[in-house]
Amino acid sequence: MGTNLILDKSIQFAIKIIKVYQSLRFDKKEYVMSKQLLKAGTSIGANMKEAIQAQSKKDFLSKTNIALKEASETEYWIDILMKTNYLDEKDNSLLNDCIEINKILQTIVKTTKKNLNKM
């Protein structure tokens, strides 16, 4: 992949999300929560891709904030799917990846806000 850590991680995460979605839909016949997971989990990278092409620091912050919100929502759906036994122990890496992405995005948002306030 490229040299942007969060974009690379979010793309790899989206690929995992798509595979989990397919498993939930076709193997476990779960249609509602899996769709929510798919939408939120794949939009993290899409928003970061937009953030990289932002027109300004404020635009970058806005897109990154949206990515953070989507990552937080994705973590919620993974948690719910685990607690309802649609996902199990083997899916812990998905949750760990999501938590890591959340932490990276939180740091980016915090740093960007700090830098904007200095201007």
Biopython code that builds the backbone (N, CA, C, O; Angstrom):
import numpy as np
from Bio.PDB.StructureBuilder import StructureBuilder

atoms = [
    (1, "MET", "N", (0.839, -1.192, 0.000)),
    (1, "MET", "CA", (0.000, 0.000, 0.000)),
    (1, "MET", "C", (0.881, 1.251, 0.000)),
    (1, "MET", "O", (2.093, 1.174, -0.202)),
    (2, "GLY", "N", (0.252, 2.395, 0.228)),
    (2, "GLY", "CA", (0.956, 3.671, 0.196)),
    (2, "GLY", "C", (1.704, 3.957, 1.481)),
    (2, "GLY", "O", (2.112, 3.047, 2.202)),
    (3, "THR", "N", (1.875, 5.226, 1.749)),
    (3, "THR", "CA", (2.644, 5.623, 2.921)),
    (3, "THR", "C", (1.781, 6.251, 4.006)),
    (3, "THR", "O", (2.317, 6.752, 4.994)),
    (4, "ASN", "N", (0.468, 6.239, 3.853)),
    (4, "ASN", "CA", (-0.418, 6.806, 4.852)),
    (4, "ASN", "C", (-0.924, 5.693, 5.763)),
    (4, "ASN", "O", (-1.756, 4.879, 5.360)),
    (5, "LEU", "N", (-0.419, 5.665, 6.982)),
    (5, "LEU", "CA", (-0.714, 4.586, 7.927)),
    (5, "LEU", "C", (-2.207, 4.385, 8.147)),
    (5, "LEU", "O", (-2.696, 3.261, 8.033)),
    (6, "ILE", "N", (-2.939, 5.446, 8.460)),
    (6, "ILE", "CA", (-4.351, 5.294, 8.783)),
    (6, "ILE", "C", (-5.163, 4.894, 7.553)),
    (6, "ILE", "O", (-6.110, 4.115, 7.666)),
    (7, "LEU", "N", (-4.809, 5.409, 6.400)),
    (7, "LEU", "CA", (-5.516, 5.014, 5.178)),
    (7, "LEU", "C", (-5.260, 3.541, 4.888)),
    (7, "LEU", "O", (-6.190, 2.793, 4.585)),
    (8, "ASP", "N", (-4.002, 3.126, 4.980)),
    (8, "ASP", "CA", (-3.658, 1.720, 4.747)),
    (8, "ASP", "C", (-4.398, 0.802, 5.723)),
    (8, "ASP", "O", (-4.969, -0.213, 5.323)),
    (9, "LYS", "N", (-4.380, 1.167, 6.997)),
    (9, "LYS", "CA", (-5.052, 0.348, 8.013)),
    (9, "LYS", "C", (-6.561, 0.303, 7.781)),
    (9, "LYS", "O", (-7.185, -0.743, 7.954)),
    (10, "SER", "N", (-7.142, 1.426, 7.392)),
    (10, "SER", "CA", (-8.588, 1.452, 7.197)),
    (10, "SER", "C", (-9.006, 0.668, 5.952)),
    (10, "SER", "O", (-10.095, 0.093, 5.924)),
    (11, "ILE", "N", (-8.165, 0.638, 4.937)),
    (11, "ILE", "CA", (-8.460, -0.170, 3.742)),
    (11, "ILE", "C", (-8.386, -1.658, 4.092)),
    (11, "ILE", "O", (-9.274, -2.428, 3.726)),
    (12, "GLN", "N", (-7.336, -2.055, 4.793)),
    (12, "GLN", "CA", (-7.227, -3.458, 5.210)),
    (12, "GLN", "C", (-8.388, -3.847, 6.125)),
    (12, "GLN", "O", (-8.908, -4.960, 6.043)),
    (13, "PHE", "N", (-8.782, -2.928, 6.987)),
    (13, "PHE", "CA", (-9.906, -3.169, 7.890)),
    (13, "PHE", "C", (-11.202, -3.323, 7.092)),
    (13, "PHE", "O", (-12.009, -4.203, 7.390)),
    (14, "ALA", "N", (-11.404, -2.482, 6.091)),
    (14, "ALA", "CA", (-12.605, -2.569, 5.251)),
    (14, "ALA", "C", (-12.687, -3.928, 4.564)),
    (14, "ALA", "O", (-13.771, -4.497, 4.437)),
    (15, "ILE", "N", (-11.559, -4.443, 4.128)),
    (15, "ILE", "CA", (-11.541, -5.758, 3.480)),
    (15, "ILE", "C", (-11.992, -6.832, 4.469)),
    (15, "ILE", "O", (-12.772, -7.716, 4.115)),
    (16, "LYS", "N", (-11.500, -6.757, 5.711)),
    (16, "LYS", "CA", (-11.932, -7.697, 6.748)),
    (16, "LYS", "C", (-13.429, -7.556, 7.028)),
    (16, "LYS", "O", (-14.136, -8.551, 7.188)),
    (17, "ILE", "N", (-13.898, -6.322, 7.085)),
    (17, "ILE", "CA", (-15.313, -6.055, 7.346)),
    (17, "ILE", "C", (-16.181, -6.674, 6.249)),
    (17, "ILE", "O", (-17.213, -7.278, 6.538)),
    (18, "ILE", "N", (-15.767, -6.525, 5.010)),
    (18, "ILE", "CA", (-16.525, -7.090, 3.888)),
    (18, "ILE", "C", (-16.602, -8.610, 4.016)),
    (18, "ILE", "O", (-17.654, -9.201, 3.776)),
    (19, "LYS", "N", (-15.503, -9.236, 4.390)),
    (19, "LYS", "CA", (-15.503, -10.702, 4.557)),
    (19, "LYS", "C", (-16.398, -11.131, 5.717)),
    (19, "LYS", "O", (-17.111, -12.129, 5.617)),
    (20, "VAL", "N", (-16.361, -10.380, 6.814)),
    (20, "VAL", "CA", (-17.227, -10.693, 7.951)),
    (20, "VAL", "C", (-18.687, -10.495, 7.555)),
    (20, "VAL", "O", (-19.545, -11.308, 7.900)),
    (21, "TYR", "N", (-18.963, -9.424, 6.837)),
    (21, "TYR", "CA", (-20.319, -9.150, 6.352)),
    (21, "TYR", "C", (-20.843, -10.320, 5.512)),
    (21, "TYR", "O", (-21.970, -10.779, 5.699)),
    (22, "GLN", "N", (-20.011, -10.789, 4.590)),
    (22, "GLN", "CA", (-20.418, -11.909, 3.742)),
    (22, "GLN", "C", (-20.727, -13.151, 4.576)),
    (22, "GLN", "O", (-21.707, -13.851, 4.323)),
    (23, "SER", "N", (-19.893, -13.414, 5.559)),
    (23, "SER", "CA", (-20.116, -14.558, 6.447)),
    (23, "SER", "C", (-21.413, -14.401, 7.242)),
    (23, "SER", "O", (-22.194, -15.346, 7.359)),
    (24, "LEU", "N", (-21.635, -13.209, 7.784)),
    (24, "LEU", "CA", (-22.857, -12.965, 8.560)),
    (24, "LEU", "C", (-24.095, -13.123, 7.681)),
    (24, "LEU", "O", (-25.087, -13.712, 8.110)),
    (25, "ARG", "N", (-24.047, -12.609, 6.475)),
    (25, "ARG", "CA", (-25.199, -12.672, 5.566)),
    (25, "ARG", "C", (-25.482, -14.087, 5.093)),
    (25, "ARG", "O", (-26.615, -14.563, 5.159)),
    (26, "PHE", "N", (-24.441, -14.752, 4.616)),
    (26, "PHE", "CA", (-24.661, -16.028, 3.946)),
    (26, "PHE", "C", (-24.605, -17.229, 4.874)),
    (26, "PHE", "O", (-25.341, -18.195, 4.675)),
    (27, "ASP", "N", (-23.753, -17.187, 5.875)),
    (27, "ASP", "CA", (-23.624, -18.326, 6.791)),
    (27, "ASP", "C", (-24.583, -18.247, 7.970)),
    (27, "ASP", "O", (-25.161, -19.252, 8.383)),
    (28, "LYS", "N", (-24.746, -17.038, 8.507)),
    (28, "LYS", "CA", (-25.556, -16.902, 9.724)),
    (28, "LYS", "C", (-26.910, -16.260, 9.476)),
    (28, "LYS", "O", (-27.708, -16.110, 10.401)),
    (29, "LYS", "N", (-27.171, -15.885, 8.243)),
    (29, "LYS", "CA", (-28.454, -15.294, 7.839)),
    (29, "LYS", "C", (-28.822, -14.064, 8.671)),
    (29, "LYS", "O", (-29.987, -13.867, 9.017)),
    (30, "GLU", "N", (-27.825, -13.243, 8.989)),
    (30, "GLU", "CA", (-28.050, -12.007, 9.743)),
    (30, "GLU", "C", (-27.978, -10.866, 8.734)),
    (30, "GLU", "O", (-26.963, -10.693, 8.058)),
    (31, "TYR", "N", (-29.059, -10.088, 8.633)),
    (31, "TYR", "CA", (-29.151, -9.102, 7.560)),
    (31, "TYR", "C", (-29.116, -7.647, 8.007)),
    (31, "TYR", "O", (-28.678, -6.792, 7.238)),
    (32, "VAL", "N", (-29.554, -7.339, 9.201)),
    (32, "VAL", "CA", (-29.688, -5.945, 9.628)),
    (32, "VAL", "C", (-28.393, -5.415, 10.237)),
    (32, "VAL", "O", (-27.836, -4.433, 9.745)),
    (33, "MET", "N", (-27.910, -6.050, 11.299)),
    (33, "MET", "CA", (-26.688, -5.580, 11.955)),
    (33, "MET", "C", (-25.486, -5.696, 11.025)),
    (33, "MET", "O", (-24.591, -4.852, 11.055)),
    (34, "SER", "N", (-25.464, -6.732, 10.206)),
    (34, "SER", "CA", (-24.340, -6.919, 9.288)),
    (34, "SER", "C", (-24.258, -5.765, 8.284)),
    (34, "SER", "O", (-23.166, -5.335, 7.912)),
    (35, "LYS", "N", (-25.407, -5.273, 7.853)),
    (35, "LYS", "CA", (-25.434, -4.153, 6.908)),
    (35, "LYS", "C", (-24.924, -2.880, 7.582)),
    (35, "LYS", "O", (-24.201, -2.098, 6.965)),
    (36, "GLN", "N", (-25.298, -2.669, 8.848)),
    (36, "GLN", "CA", (-24.816, -1.514, 9.606)),
    (36, "GLN", "C", (-23.296, -1.587, 9.758)),
    (36, "GLN", "O", (-22.593, -0.590, 9.588)),
    (37, "LEU", "N", (-22.805, -2.783, 10.080)),
    (37, "LEU", "CA", (-21.367, -3.011, 10.218)),
    (37, "LEU", "C", (-20.652, -2.709, 8.909)),
    (37, "LEU", "O", (-19.613, -2.048, 8.900)),
    (38, "LEU", "N", (-21.208, -3.193, 7.809)),
    (38, "LEU", "CA", (-20.606, -2.973, 6.494)),
    (38, "LEU", "C", (-20.527, -1.491, 6.164)),
    (38, "LEU", "O", (-19.483, -1.002, 5.732)),
    (39, "LYS", "N", (-21.620, -0.780, 6.363)),
    (39, "LYS", "CA", (-21.644, 0.649, 6.036)),
    (39, "LYS", "C", (-20.636, 1.437, 6.866)),
    (39, "LYS", "O", (-19.849, 2.214, 6.327)),
    (40, "ALA", "N", (-20.667, 1.229, 8.174)),
    (40, "ALA", "CA", (-19.779, 1.987, 9.061)),
    (40, "ALA", "C", (-18.316, 1.584, 8.849)),
    (40, "ALA", "O", (-17.435, 2.439, 8.757)),
    (41, "GLY", "N", (-18.071, 0.286, 8.775)),
    (41, "GLY", "CA", (-16.700, -0.211, 8.691)),
    (41, "GLY", "C", (-15.976, 0.130, 7.407)),
    (41, "GLY", "O", (-14.755, 0.290, 7.403)),
    (42, "THR", "N", (-16.724, 0.245, 6.311)),
    (42, "THR", "CA", (-16.077, 0.584, 5.042)),
    (42, "THR", "C", (-15.988, 2.090, 4.819)),
    (42, "THR", "O", (-15.203, 2.551, 3.990)),
    (43, "SER", "N", (-16.790, 2.856, 5.556)),
    (43, "SER", "CA", (-16.766, 4.303, 5.341)),
    (43, "SER", "C", (-15.593, 4.992, 6.049)),
    (43, "SER", "O", (-15.281, 6.146, 5.755)),
    (44, "ILE", "N", (-14.949, 4.288, 6.976)),
    (44, "ILE", "CA", (-13.779, 4.876, 7.661)),
    (44, "ILE", "C", (-12.721, 5.256, 6.625)),
    (44, "ILE", "O", (-12.261, 6.396, 6.587)),
    (45, "GLY", "N", (-12.349, 4.310, 5.804)),
    (45, "GLY", "CA", (-11.333, 4.546, 4.783)),
    (45, "GLY", "C", (-11.775, 5.540, 3.725)),
    (45, "GLY", "O", (-10.970, 6.337, 3.241)),
    (46, "ALA", "N", (-13.057, 5.497, 3.362)),
    (46, "ALA", "CA", (-13.570, 6.433, 2.365)),
    (46, "ALA", "C", (-13.446, 7.866, 2.880)),
    (46, "ALA", "O", (-13.064, 8.771, 2.138)),
    (47, "ASN", "N", (-13.767, 8.058, 4.137)),
    (47, "ASN", "CA", (-13.652, 9.393, 4.718)),
    (47, "ASN", "C", (-12.203, 9.833, 4.862)),
    (47, "ASN", "O", (-11.891, 11.010, 4.685)),
    (48, "MET", "N", (-11.316, 8.895, 5.183)),
    (48, "MET", "CA", (-9.895, 9.256, 5.270)),
    (48, "MET", "C", (-9.324, 9.573, 3.892)),
    (48, "MET", "O", (-8.468, 10.446, 3.756)),
    (49, "LYS", "N", (-9.793, 8.873, 2.888)),
    (49, "LYS", "CA", (-9.362, 9.171, 1.517)),
    (49, "LYS", "C", (-9.775, 10.608, 1.151)),
    (49, "LYS", "O", (-9.008, 11.350, 0.537)),
    (50, "GLU", "N", (-10.999, 10.980, 1.540)),
    (50, "GLU", "CA", (-11.459, 12.348, 1.313)),
    (50, "GLU", "C", (-10.642, 13.349, 2.133)),
    (50, "GLU", "O", (-10.304, 14.431, 1.652)),
    (51, "ALA", "N", (-10.327, 12.973, 3.380)),
    (51, "ALA", "CA", (-9.557, 13.869, 4.247)),
    (51, "ALA", "C", (-8.194, 14.186, 3.645)),
    (51, "ALA", "O", (-7.718, 15.318, 3.725)),
    (52, "ILE", "N", (-7.581, 13.193, 3.050)),
    (52, "ILE", "CA", (-6.258, 13.386, 2.439)),
    (52, "ILE", "C", (-6.333, 14.419, 1.304)),
    (52, "ILE", "O", (-5.372, 15.143, 1.046)),
    (53, "GLN", "N", (-7.483, 14.472, 0.635)),
    (53, "GLN", "CA", (-7.672, 15.425, -0.471)),
    (53, "GLN", "C", (-8.385, 16.696, -0.011)),
    (53, "GLN", "O", (-8.912, 17.446, -0.833)),
    (54, "ALA", "N", (-8.401, 16.936, 1.291)),
    (54, "ALA", "CA", (-9.134, 18.076, 1.852)),
    (54, "ALA", "C", (-8.664, 19.399, 1.260)),
    (54, "ALA", "O", (-7.509, 19.555, 0.862)),
    (55, "GLN", "N", (-9.599, 20.348, 1.214)),
    (55, "GLN", "CA", (-9.307, 21.668, 0.666)),
    (55, "GLN", "C", (-8.669, 22.591, 1.692)),
    (55, "GLN", "O", (-8.084, 23.615, 1.339)),
    (56, "SER", "N", (-8.786, 22.223, 2.968)),
    (56, "SER", "CA", (-8.221, 23.050, 4.035)),
    (56, "SER", "C", (-8.022, 22.184, 5.276)),
    (56, "SER", "O", (-8.455, 21.033, 5.326)),
    (57, "LYS", "N", (-7.360, 22.762, 6.275)),
    (57, "LYS", "CA", (-7.175, 22.042, 7.547)),
    (57, "LYS", "C", (-8.529, 21.779, 8.210)),
    (57, "LYS", "O", (-8.735, 20.723, 8.807)),
    (58, "LYS", "N", (-9.449, 22.740, 8.103)),
    (58, "LYS", "CA", (-10.783, 22.557, 8.685)),
    (58, "LYS", "C", (-11.534, 21.437, 7.979)),
    (58, "LYS", "O", (-12.223, 20.646, 8.622)),
    (59, "ASP", "N", (-11.401, 21.368, 6.662)),
    (59, "ASP", "CA", (-12.028, 20.298, 5.884)),
    (59, "ASP", "C", (-11.419, 18.949, 6.277)),
    (59, "ASP", "O", (-12.131, 17.958, 6.440)),
    (60, "PHE", "N", (-10.091, 18.927, 6.427)),
    (60, "PHE", "CA", (-9.404, 17.710, 6.866)),
    (60, "PHE", "C", (-9.937, 17.262, 8.224)),
    (60, "PHE", "O", (-10.222, 16.081, 8.423)),
    (61, "LEU", "N", (-10.071, 18.196, 9.152)),
    (61, "LEU", "CA", (-10.572, 17.878, 10.486)),
    (61, "LEU", "C", (-11.996, 17.347, 10.420)),
    (61, "LEU", "O", (-12.337, 16.388, 11.113)),
    (62, "SER", "N", (-12.813, 17.955, 9.604)),
    (62, "SER", "CA", (-14.203, 17.523, 9.458)),
    (62, "SER", "C", (-14.286, 16.083, 8.948)),
    (62, "SER", "O", (-15.011, 15.261, 9.510)),
    (63, "LYS", "N", (-13.548, 15.785, 7.893)),
    (63, "LYS", "CA", (-13.569, 14.421, 7.315)),
    (63, "LYS", "C", (-12.976, 13.400, 8.290)),
    (63, "LYS", "O", (-13.471, 12.277, 8.395)),
    (64, "THR", "N", (-11.931, 13.787, 8.990)),
    (64, "THR", "CA", (-11.315, 12.885, 9.962)),
    (64, "THR", "C", (-12.259, 12.630, 11.130)),
    (64, "THR", "O", (-12.329, 11.515, 11.646)),
    (65, "ASN", "N", (-12.979, 13.658, 11.543)),
    (65, "ASN", "CA", (-13.981, 13.493, 12.599)),
    (65, "ASN", "C", (-15.080, 12.524, 12.176)),
    (65, "ASN", "O", (-15.544, 11.711, 12.977)),
    (66, "ILE", "N", (-15.488, 12.615, 10.924)),
    (66, "ILE", "CA", (-16.504, 11.683, 10.411)),
    (66, "ILE", "C", (-15.948, 10.261, 10.428)),
    (66, "ILE", "O", (-16.645, 9.325, 10.821)),
    (67, "ALA", "N", (-14.705, 10.097, 10.007)),
    (67, "ALA", "CA", (-14.073, 8.768, 10.037)),
    (67, "ALA", "C", (-14.035, 8.227, 11.463)),
    (67, "ALA", "O", (-14.287, 7.043, 11.691)),
    (68, "LEU", "N", (-13.718, 9.099, 12.423)),
    (68, "LEU", "CA", (-13.683, 8.702, 13.832)),
    (68, "LEU", "C", (-15.068, 8.253, 14.305)),
    (68, "LEU", "O", (-15.192, 7.243, 14.998)),
    (69, "LYS", "N", (-16.089, 8.989, 13.936)),
    (69, "LYS", "CA", (-17.458, 8.610, 14.304)),
    (69, "LYS", "C", (-17.834, 7.254, 13.703)),
    (69, "LYS", "O", (-18.460, 6.427, 14.365)),
    (70, "GLU", "N", (-17.452, 7.037, 12.460)),
    (70, "GLU", "CA", (-17.743, 5.756, 11.800)),
    (70, "GLU", "C", (-16.975, 4.611, 12.472)),
    (70, "GLU", "O", (-17.502, 3.508, 12.619)),
    (71, "ALA", "N", (-15.742, 4.875, 12.873)),
    (71, "ALA", "CA", (-14.947, 3.853, 13.562)),
    (71, "ALA", "C", (-15.574, 3.513, 14.913)),
    (71, "ALA", "O", (-15.603, 2.353, 15.323)),
    (72, "SER", "N", (-16.069, 4.529, 15.588)),
    (72, "SER", "CA", (-16.731, 4.322, 16.873)),
    (72, "SER", "C", (-18.010, 3.507, 16.688)),
    (72, "SER", "O", (-18.297, 2.602, 17.471)),
    (73, "GLU", "N", (-18.772, 3.835, 15.650)),
    (73, "GLU", "CA", (-19.990, 3.069, 15.361)),
    (73, "GLU", "C", (-19.643, 1.623, 15.000)),
    (73, "GLU", "O", (-20.327, 0.690, 15.419)),
    (74, "THR", "N", (-18.591, 1.449, 14.231)),
    (74, "THR", "CA", (-18.165, 0.095, 13.847)),
    (74, "THR", "C", (-17.819, -0.719, 15.082)),
    (74, "THR", "O", (-18.194, -1.887, 15.188)),
    (75, "GLU", "N", (-17.106, -0.106, 16.014)),
    (75, "GLU", "CA", (-16.751, -0.793, 17.266)),
    (75, "GLU", "C", (-18.021, -1.215, 18.011)),
    (75, "GLU", "O", (-18.086, -2.309, 18.571)),
    (76, "TYR", "N", (-19.018, -0.343, 18.010)),
    (76, "TYR", "CA", (-20.305, -0.657, 18.637)),
    (76, "TYR", "C", (-20.940, -1.896, 18.004)),
    (76, "TYR", "O", (-21.367, -2.803, 18.717)),
    (77, "TRP", "N", (-21.006, -1.940, 16.672)),
    (77, "TRP", "CA", (-21.641, -3.076, 15.993)),
    (77, "TRP", "C", (-20.855, -4.364, 16.215)),
    (77, "TRP", "O", (-21.452, -5.427, 16.385)),
    (78, "ILE", "N", (-19.546, -4.286, 16.215)),
    (78, "ILE", "CA", (-18.741, -5.489, 16.493)),
    (78, "ILE", "C", (-19.051, -5.986, 17.902)),
    (78, "ILE", "O", (-19.242, -7.184, 18.110)),
    (79, "ASP", "N", (-19.101, -5.077, 18.861)),
    (79, "ASP", "CA", (-19.407, -5.432, 20.248)),
    (79, "ASP", "C", (-20.776, -6.106, 20.356)),
    (79, "ASP", "O", (-20.911, -7.148, 20.998)),
    (80, "ILE", "N", (-21.788, -5.510, 19.727)),
    (80, "ILE", "CA", (-23.143, -6.077, 19.758)),
    (80, "ILE", "C", (-23.161, -7.454, 19.097)),
    (80, "ILE", "O", (-23.768, -8.389, 19.621)),
    (81, "LEU", "N", (-22.507, -7.579, 17.963)),
    (81, "LEU", "CA", (-22.478, -8.868, 17.254)),
    (81, "LEU", "C", (-21.749, -9.935, 18.069)),
    (81, "LEU", "O", (-22.096, -11.114, 17.996)),
    (82, "MET", "N", (-20.754, -9.534, 18.834)),
    (82, "MET", "CA", (-20.054, -10.489, 19.698)),
    (82, "MET", "C", (-20.941, -10.892, 20.875)),
    (82, "MET", "O", (-21.005, -12.067, 21.237)),
    (83, "LYS", "N", (-21.613, -9.927, 21.460)),
    (83, "LYS", "CA", (-22.461, -10.203, 22.622)),
    (83, "LYS", "C", (-23.708, -11.017, 22.270)),
    (83, "LYS", "O", (-24.326, -11.626, 23.143)),
    (84, "THR", "N", (-24.070, -11.021, 20.988)),
    (84, "THR", "CA", (-25.217, -11.825, 20.548)),
    (84, "THR", "C", (-24.775, -13.106, 19.836)),
    (84, "THR", "O", (-25.583, -13.803, 19.221)),
    (85, "ASN", "N", (-23.484, -13.397, 19.932)),
    (85, "ASN", "CA", (-22.888, -14.629, 19.401)),
    (85, "ASN", "C", (-22.929, -14.771, 17.882)),
    (85, "ASN", "O", (-22.797, -15.876, 17.357)),
    (86, "TYR", "N", (-23.110, -13.663, 17.182)),
    (86, "TYR", "CA", (-22.956, -13.717, 15.729)),
    (86, "TYR", "C", (-21.463, -13.715, 15.380)),
    (86, "TYR", "O", (-21.045, -14.297, 14.379)),
    (87, "LEU", "N", (-20.682, -13.056, 16.215)),
    (87, "LEU", "CA", (-19.228, -13.104, 16.100)),
    (87, "LEU", "C", (-18.695, -13.778, 17.351)),
    (87, "LEU", "O", (-19.328, -13.730, 18.406)),
    (88, "ASP", "N", (-17.525, -14.410, 17.237)),
    (88, "ASP", "CA", (-16.984, -15.112, 18.404)),
    (88, "ASP", "C", (-15.510, -14.778, 18.617)),
    (88, "ASP", "O", (-14.985, -13.831, 18.032)),
    (89, "GLU", "N", (-14.861, -15.560, 19.451)),
    (89, "GLU", "CA", (-13.464, -15.304, 19.844)),
    (89, "GLU", "C", (-12.532, -15.103, 18.647)),
    (89, "GLU", "O", (-11.608, -14.293, 18.716)),
    (90, "LYS", "N", (-12.761, -15.815, 17.574)),
    (90, "LYS", "CA", (-11.887, -15.688, 16.400)),
    (90, "LYS", "C", (-11.992, -14.298, 15.760)),
    (90, "LYS", "O", (-11.140, -13.900, 14.967)),
    (91, "ASP", "N", (-13.036, -13.585, 16.117)),
    (91, "ASP", "CA", (-13.231, -12.241, 15.572)),
    (91, "ASP", "C", (-12.657, -11.147, 16.472)),
    (91, "ASP", "O", (-12.844, -9.960, 16.203)),
    (92, "ASN", "N", (-11.960, -11.542, 17.539)),
    (92, "ASN", "CA", (-11.337, -10.564, 18.438)),
    (92, "ASN", "C", (-10.354, -9.660, 17.699)),
    (92, "ASN", "O", (-10.207, -8.488, 18.046)),
    (93, "SER", "N", (-9.685, -10.196, 16.690)),
    (93, "SER", "CA", (-8.720, -9.373, 15.945)),
    (93, "SER", "C", (-9.436, -8.230, 15.227)),
    (93, "SER", "O", (-8.874, -7.146, 15.071)),
    (94, "LEU", "N", (-10.668, -8.466, 14.792)),
    (94, "LEU", "CA", (-11.453, -7.412, 14.154)),
    (94, "LEU", "C", (-11.718, -6.288, 15.152)),
    (94, "LEU", "O", (-11.565, -5.109, 14.831)),
    (95, "LEU", "N", (-12.112, -6.661, 16.351)),
    (95, "LEU", "CA", (-12.358, -5.672, 17.399)),
    (95, "LEU", "C", (-11.063, -4.934, 17.755)),
    (95, "LEU", "O", (-11.068, -3.713, 17.909)),
    (96, "ASN", "N", (-9.972, -5.661, 17.885)),
    (96, "ASN", "CA", (-8.679, -5.040, 18.210)),
    (96, "ASN", "C", (-8.237, -4.061, 17.119)),
    (96, "ASN", "O", (-7.725, -2.981, 17.414)),
    (97, "ASP", "N", (-8.439, -4.448, 15.863)),
    (97, "ASP", "CA", (-8.102, -3.555, 14.743)),
    (97, "ASP", "C", (-8.935, -2.280, 14.816)),
    (97, "ASP", "O", (-8.425, -1.181, 14.598)),
    (98, "CYS", "N", (-10.210, -2.437, 15.124)),
    (98, "CYS", "CA", (-11.110, -1.289, 15.209)),
    (98, "CYS", "C", (-10.696, -0.355, 16.348)),
    (98, "CYS", "O", (-10.692, 0.865, 16.185)),
    (99, "ILE", "N", (-10.358, -0.918, 17.473)),
    (99, "ILE", "CA", (-9.903, -0.126, 18.619)),
    (99, "ILE", "C", (-8.631, 0.636, 18.254)),
    (99, "ILE", "O", (-8.489, 1.810, 18.595)),
    (100, "GLU", "N", (-7.713, -0.024, 17.566)),
    (100, "GLU", "CA", (-6.462, 0.623, 17.142)),
    (100, "GLU", "C", (-6.749, 1.787, 16.185)),
    (100, "GLU", "O", (-6.169, 2.864, 16.325)),
    (101, "ILE", "N", (-7.632, 1.570, 15.225)),
    (101, "ILE", "CA", (-8.000, 2.628, 14.277)),
    (101, "ILE", "C", (-8.634, 3.795, 15.023)),
    (101, "ILE", "O", (-8.338, 4.955, 14.734)),
    (102, "ASN", "N", (-9.507, 3.493, 15.982)),
    (102, "ASN", "CA", (-10.128, 4.542, 16.795)),
    (102, "ASN", "C", (-9.075, 5.385, 17.502)),
    (102, "ASN", "O", (-9.157, 6.614, 17.504)),
    (103, "LYS", "N", (-8.094, 4.733, 18.097)),
    (103, "LYS", "CA", (-7.039, 5.451, 18.824)),
    (103, "LYS", "C", (-6.224, 6.335, 17.894)),
    (103, "LYS", "O", (-5.908, 7.473, 18.239)),
    (104, "ILE", "N", (-5.884, 5.824, 16.722)),
    (104, "ILE", "CA", (-5.113, 6.607, 15.754)),
    (104, "ILE", "C", (-5.922, 7.827, 15.316)),
    (104, "ILE", "O", (-5.401, 8.941, 15.263)),
    (105, "LEU", "N", (-7.192, 7.608, 15.006)),
    (105, "LEU", "CA", (-8.045, 8.712, 14.567)),
    (105, "LEU", "C", (-8.236, 9.749, 15.672)),
    (105, "LEU", "O", (-8.254, 10.949, 15.398)),
    (106, "GLN", "N", (-8.378, 9.296, 16.918)),
    (106, "GLN", "CA", (-8.501, 10.229, 18.044)),
    (106, "GLN", "C", (-7.263, 11.114, 18.143)),
    (106, "GLN", "O", (-7.364, 12.316, 18.389)),
    (107, "THR", "N", (-6.097, 10.509, 17.949)),
    (107, "THR", "CA", (-4.851, 11.266, 17.998)),
    (107, "THR", "C", (-4.769, 12.266, 16.853)),
    (107, "THR", "O", (-4.363, 13.410, 17.055)),
    (108, "ILE", "N", (-5.147, 11.847, 15.665)),
    (108, "ILE", "CA", (-5.123, 12.753, 14.505)),
    (108, "ILE", "C", (-6.056, 13.941, 14.740)),
    (108, "ILE", "O", (-5.685, 15.089, 14.492)),
    (109, "VAL", "N", (-7.267, 13.657, 15.220)),
    (109, "VAL", "CA", (-8.240, 14.723, 15.473)),
    (109, "VAL", "C", (-7.723, 15.683, 16.540)),
    (109, "VAL", "O", (-7.789, 16.902, 16.376)),
    (110, "LYS", "N", (-7.215, 15.130, 17.619)),
    (110, "LYS", "CA", (-6.697, 15.956, 18.730)),
    (110, "LYS", "C", (-5.546, 16.844, 18.251)),
    (110, "LYS", "O", (-5.520, 18.039, 18.544)),
    (111, "THR", "N", (-4.611, 16.270, 17.526)),
    (111, "THR", "CA", (-3.450, 17.013, 17.028)),
    (111, "THR", "C", (-3.879, 18.089, 16.028)),
    (111, "THR", "O", (-3.375, 19.212, 16.061)),
    (112, "THR", "N", (-4.807, 17.739, 15.145)),
    (112, "THR", "CA", (-5.277, 18.701, 14.150)),
    (112, "THR", "C", (-5.990, 19.863, 14.824)),
    (112, "THR", "O", (-5.782, 21.018, 14.450)),
    (113, "LYS", "N", (-6.834, 19.568, 15.819)),
    (113, "LYS", "CA", (-7.523, 20.646, 16.547)),
    (113, "LYS", "C", (-6.502, 21.563, 17.237)),
    (113, "LYS", "O", (-6.630, 22.787, 17.207)),
    (114, "LYS", "N", (-5.502, 20.955, 17.850)),
    (114, "LYS", "CA", (-4.453, 21.719, 18.536)),
    (114, "LYS", "C", (-3.731, 22.636, 17.562)),
    (114, "LYS", "O", (-3.481, 23.803, 17.865)),
    (115, "ASN", "N", (-3.396, 22.105, 16.392)),
    (115, "ASN", "CA", (-2.685, 22.892, 15.371)),
    (115, "ASN", "C", (-3.574, 23.996, 14.811)),
    (115, "ASN", "O", (-3.081, 25.082, 14.508)),
    (116, "LEU", "N", (-4.856, 23.747, 14.668)),
    (116, "LEU", "CA", (-5.787, 24.762, 14.167)),
    (116, "LEU", "C", (-5.915, 25.909, 15.165)),
    (116, "LEU", "O", (-6.022, 27.074, 14.781)),
    (117, "ASN", "N", (-5.904, 25.568, 16.432)),
    (117, "ASN", "CA", (-6.038, 26.589, 17.483)),
    (117, "ASN", "C", (-4.804, 27.485, 17.555)),
    (117, "ASN", "O", (-4.881, 28.609, 18.050)),
    (118, "LYS", "N", (-3.672, 26.994, 17.067)),
    (118, "LYS", "CA", (-2.442, 27.790, 17.070)),
    (118, "LYS", "C", (-2.433, 28.831, 15.963)),
    (118, "LYS", "O", (-1.678, 29.801, 16.013)),
    (119, "MET", "N", (-3.275, 28.621, 14.968)),
    (119, "MET", "CA", (-3.280, 29.525, 13.793)),
    (119, "MET", "C", (-3.917, 30.853, 14.121)),
    (119, "MET", "O", (-4.005, 31.726, 13.257)),
]
sb = StructureBuilder()
sb.init_structure("model")
sb.init_model(0)
sb.init_chain("A")
sb.init_seg("    ")
for serial, (resi, resn, name, xyz) in enumerate(atoms, 1):
    if name == "N":
        sb.init_residue(resn, " ", resi, " ")
    sb.init_atom(name, np.array(xyz, "f"), 0.0, 1.0, " ", f" {name:<3s}", serial, name[0])
structure = sb.get_structure()
